[in-house]
Amino acid sequence: MDYTLTDEQRMLHDTVFKFTKNEWEPRTIEIDESDSFPWWLWERLRQLDWCGLLIPEEYGGSGMGVLDTAIMMEAAGHAGADTGSILAWGVHLTIGTIPIVLCGTEEQKAKYLPKIATGEYITCFCLTEPNIGSDAVNVQCSAVRKGDHYVLNGTKMFITNGPIADLAIVIAATDKSKGVRGVSAFIVEKNFPGFSVGKKLNKIGQRGSETSEIIFDNCMVPVENRLLNEGDGFTKVGAINLEYERSILSAGWTGMLGYNLDLATAYAHQRTQFGHPIVKYPQIREMLVRMKMNYDISKLLLYRAAWMKDQGLPAALEASLYKAFTAQACMQSAIDGMQVHGGYGLMQEYKIERSLRDAKLCSVGAGTDQVLYEIIARAITGTRSLTL
Ligand SMILES: Cc1cc2nc3c(=O)[nH]c(=O)nc-3n(C[C@H](O)[C@H](O)[C@H](O)COP(=O)(O)OP(=O)(O)OC[C@H]3O[C@@H](n4cnc5c(N)ncnc54)[C@H](O)[C@@H]3O)c2cc1C
């Protein structure tokens, strides 16, 4: 087993790390306070040609693999990018786009991917509804075929990039009597009649990503915008997306673990109490060790899941293990990192307090801890729980 990054991967990592340290990290407090998507950052990502990393080159993308993309997102987080902006970027790179890359027809790819690759179009993914979260297969939003269109009705909830997206991948029920096999996926443009954005939601963390409801009121979607066949919306399109969002979409959080460790280590060297730098005290050293363990284990689990996806191997279990571990690691790392900083850890300018607010979403989005634990328990025991 070879754990070394290739020269190209190291270069990718270093390029993103340097860019983030110079341009992104210095503006994270401003992004957090503005509670809005940083358009200046999007323009820079467009200039750098980083909006279509996973899109094949023939459609204007970079044609990169899953591991390479994960390395780039992790590098941004490690250099101190806010995980909100990374989430906005990541949703566009992965779950808002991958369904077209992997499930789209030639016409759909030719029509949409070049504009997504340049960042002219921003994408989002609409699965969750106000009353349907973990029980995602029980989609209530409906899509009824009328001639050469589907008519969509319903509301989607908590949609990352909702307020700024040009294009949405939408999961809706075409035949509720068929359960999971009656769910379909559609590419919906924001200009389609009947599409509207609900109120922007005010979140504790991830404030560089904008979140909202998306409302479909007799929204007219051409039949040619359906992805795959009727009934493939959850079993194929949704399943592909879940693996992506449980693996590389969380890479920014893994990077955050490295950033927290760097901040805490630097502070521990600089802060003196009782005549010695606090880095000399065993309790402080223990917290730093725990932060390092959390960072390294998360990175190894991330790279394993991403590598498996590049090999075309099913990685549902590995992606679940990675995200479930990382969710807990983020909370612990934030608490440890703040504790090392003492009172200053609660102050915005020390940049560690945001990690606690940003950590929480990792244990909720893309499958709560409880859902992921059940997936893992099923794999271990071969049995289902009574509740899930
Ligand atoms: C900031 C943010 C961004 C998001 N972005 C998107 C997005 O872009 N697109 C999208 O489609 N969705 C998005 N989501 C939605 C996210 O995926 C859901 O919040 C998540 O799946 C959980 O659903 P829920 O919030 O309805 O919680 P619920 O499913 O209502 O769960 C509530 C609690 O009950 C537990 N629970 C539920 N069922 C069981 C059971 N059977 N046994 C034991 N425990 C159970 C859960 O684990 C949780 O603790 C986002 C959410 C947030 C907060």
The ligand as an SDF file (V2000), in Angstrom:
LIG
                    3D

 53 58  0  0  0  0  0  0  0  0999 V2000
  -27.2710   23.8160    6.4740 C   0  0  0  0  0  0  0  0  0  0  0  0
  -27.9400   22.6620    5.7960 C   0  0  0  0  0  0  0  0  0  0  0  0
  -27.7230   22.4470    4.4480 C   0  0  0  0  0  0  0  0  0  0  0  0
  -28.3950   21.4100    3.7920 C   0  0  0  0  0  0  0  0  0  0  0  0
  -28.2420   21.2630    2.4280 N   0  0  0  0  0  0  0  0  0  0  0  0
  -29.0720   20.4060    1.7670 C   0  0  0  0  0  0  0  0  0  0  0  0
  -29.0890   20.3660    0.3310 C   0  0  0  0  0  0  0  0  0  0  0  0
  -28.3440   21.0770   -0.3470 O   0  0  0  0  0  0  0  0  0  0  0  0
  -29.9770   19.5330   -0.2650 N   0  0  0  0  0  0  0  0  0  0  0  0
  -30.8230   18.7230    0.4280 C   0  0  0  0  0  0  0  0  0  0  0  0
  -31.6040   18.0070   -0.1880 O   0  0  0  0  0  0  0  0  0  0  0  0
  -30.8020   18.7140    1.7970 N   0  0  0  0  0  0  0  0  0  0  0  0
  -29.9660   19.5440    2.4690 C   0  0  0  0  0  0  0  0  0  0  0  0
  -29.9630   19.5610    3.8510 N   0  0  0  0  0  0  0  0  0  0  0  0
  -30.8750   18.6880    4.5790 C   0  0  0  0  0  0  0  0  0  0  0  0
  -30.1960   17.5900    5.3780 C   0  0  0  0  0  0  0  0  0  0  0  0
  -29.7320   16.5960    4.5360 O   0  0  0  0  0  0  0  0  0  0  0  0
  -31.2460   17.1020    6.4150 C   0  0  0  0  0  0  0  0  0  0  0  0
  -31.3390   18.1180    7.4030 O   0  0  0  0  0  0  0  0  0  0  0  0
  -30.8770   15.7910    7.0330 C   0  0  0  0  0  0  0  0  0  0  0  0
  -30.9980   14.7520    6.1010 O   0  0  0  0  0  0  0  0  0  0  0  0
  -31.7830   15.4510    8.2630 C   0  0  0  0  0  0  0  0  0  0  0  0
  -33.1120   15.6460    7.9850 O   0  0  0  0  0  0  0  0  0  0  0  0
  -34.0180   16.5130    9.0170 P   0  0  0  0  0  0  0  0  0  0  0  0
  -33.2980   17.7820    9.2390 O   0  0  0  0  0  0  0  0  0  0  0  0
  -35.3880   16.5900    8.4440 O   0  0  0  0  0  0  0  0  0  0  0  0
  -34.0310   15.7050   10.3610 O   0  0  0  0  0  0  0  0  0  0  0  0
  -34.9800   14.4700   10.7660 P   0  0  0  0  0  0  0  0  0  0  0  0
  -34.9140   13.4190    9.7300 O   0  0  0  0  0  0  0  0  0  0  0  0
  -36.3280   14.9950   11.1220 O   0  0  0  0  0  0  0  0  0  0  0  0
  -34.2800   13.9470   12.0740 O   0  0  0  0  0  0  0  0  0  0  0  0
  -34.4360   14.5230   13.3810 C   0  0  0  0  0  0  0  0  0  0  0  0
  -33.7010   13.6400   14.3770 C   0  0  0  0  0  0  0  0  0  0  0  0
  -34.3040   12.3500   14.4220 O   0  0  0  0  0  0  0  0  0  0  0  0
  -33.3500   11.3400   14.1230 C   0  0  0  0  0  0  0  0  0  0  0  0
  -34.0500   10.2460   13.4660 N   0  0  0  0  0  0  0  0  0  0  0  0
  -34.8670   10.3350   12.3810 C   0  0  0  0  0  0  0  0  0  0  0  0
  -35.3430    9.1420   12.0640 N   0  0  0  0  0  0  0  0  0  0  0  0
  -34.8360    8.2610   12.9630 C   0  0  0  0  0  0  0  0  0  0  0  0
  -34.9790    6.8590   13.1780 C   0  0  0  0  0  0  0  0  0  0  0  0
  -35.7490    6.1100   12.3930 N   0  0  0  0  0  0  0  0  0  0  0  0
  -34.2920    6.2910   14.1920 N   0  0  0  0  0  0  0  0  0  0  0  0
  -33.4910    7.0500   14.9970 C   0  0  0  0  0  0  0  0  0  0  0  0
  -33.3330    8.3650   14.8440 N   0  0  0  0  0  0  0  0  0  0  0  0
  -33.9910    8.9740   13.8480 C   0  0  0  0  0  0  0  0  0  0  0  0
  -32.2870   12.0270   13.2930 C   0  0  0  0  0  0  0  0  0  0  0  0
  -31.0520   11.3490   13.3040 O   0  0  0  0  0  0  0  0  0  0  0  0
  -32.2410   13.3940   13.9750 C   0  0  0  0  0  0  0  0  0  0  0  0
  -31.4430   13.3070   15.1190 O   0  0  0  0  0  0  0  0  0  0  0  0
  -29.2560   20.5550    4.5180 C   0  0  0  0  0  0  0  0  0  0  0  0
  -29.4240   20.7520    5.9070 C   0  0  0  0  0  0  0  0  0  0  0  0
  -28.8050   21.7970    6.5300 C   0  0  0  0  0  0  0  0  0  0  0  0
  -29.0510   22.0120    8.0090 C   0  0  0  0  0  0  0  0  0  0  0  0
  1  2  1  0
  2  3  1  0
  2 52  2  0
  3  4  2  0
  4  5  1  0
  4 50  1  0
  5  6  2  0
  6  7  1  0
  6 13  1  0
  7  8  2  0
  7  9  1  0
  9 10  1  0
 10 11  2  0
 10 12  1  0
 12 13  2  0
 13 14  1  0
 14 15  1  0
 14 50  1  0
 15 16  1  0
 16 17  1  0
 16 18  1  0
 18 19  1  0
 18 20  1  0
 20 21  1  0
 20 22  1  0
 22 23  1  0
 23 24  1  0
 24 25  2  0
 24 26  1  0
 24 27  1  0
 27 28  1  0
 28 29  2  0
 28 30  1  0
 28 31  1  0
 31 32  1  0
 32 33  1  0
 33 34  1  0
 33 48  1  0
 34 35  1  0
 35 36  1  0
 35 46  1  0
 36 37  1  0
 36 45  1  0
 37 38  2  0
 38 39  1  0
 39 40  1  0
 39 45  2  0
 40 41  1  0
 40 42  2  0
 42 43  1  0
 43 44  2  0
 44 45  1  0
 46 47  1  0
 46 48  1  0
 48 49  1  0
 50 51  2  0
 51 52  1  0
 52 53  1  0
M  END
$$$$
